[in-house]
Amino acid sequence: MKQMIYHAAASRGNADHGWLKSYHSFSFANYFNEEKMHFGALRVLNDDVVAPGRGFGMHPHENMEIITIPLKGNLEHEDSMGNKGVIKEGDVQVMSAGTGVMHSEYNKSKEEELAFLQIWLFPRAQNLSPRYDQVNINDLKVKNKFYQIISPNKDEQGAWINQDAWFYMGEFDAGLEEKYNLHNKENGVYFFILDGEVEIEGKKLSKRDALGIWNINNLNVKTLSKAQILLIEVPMNL
């Protein structure tokens, strides 16, 4: 039987550090909600805004797949393996923390705010070798369709990840209907509405609302206005 869980935008945890404003879809840092620990393999979905020139100093991660999606501006990162680069607006980066990595993240601009999503997934295996994969998704966009930006397969479109998970983005006009077929019937799908109003399996959602659905093979998305949607399909049985 189909099951759903609704996360209203206003129900998210939040933290205001002055230089950082962050909203947490799942328990994170000082925000704890035993009903929002994770959705299957999806552990963290943070919606962050960072002040000009500010950021996160060197800090550790291990045994986690970390996805960074800039929504506005560019994110400069540096790590303990000697890598230094910029995740630009329109890019998607996957960092497999594996056995452990230290990294820093800063707003590259000294004038404009940076807005980005950072998403953590439990990996399919522990203690893998740390690595990065980064792609630009601007050329992958298909109007009024979900287009793949991350998959578990190196030879498929987008970046690849050490988990049986798929990420899609979609920019839709109003009044459309799109069907999504799951890759694996044992998986669930977590929708995060970046902008606009939609209806998914009869549930109406607005900007920054989220809906998790599982025990379903395919589902329908209707756009009630112009909308931008992030879709994350993940294993539910860890």
Buried (B, 14 or more C-beta within 10 A) or exposed (E): EEEBBBBEBEEBBEBEEEBBBBBBBBBBEEBEBEEBEBBBBBBBBBBBBBBBBBBBEEEEBEBBBBBBBBBEBBBBBBBEEEEEBBBBBBBBBBBBBBEEBBBBBBBBBEEBBBBBBBBBBBBBEEEBEBBBBBBEBEEBEEEEEBBBBBBBEEEEBBBBBBBBBBBBBBBBEEEBEBEBEBEBEEBBBBBBBBBBBBBBBEEEBBBBBBBBBBEBEEBEBBBBBBBBBBBBBBBBEE
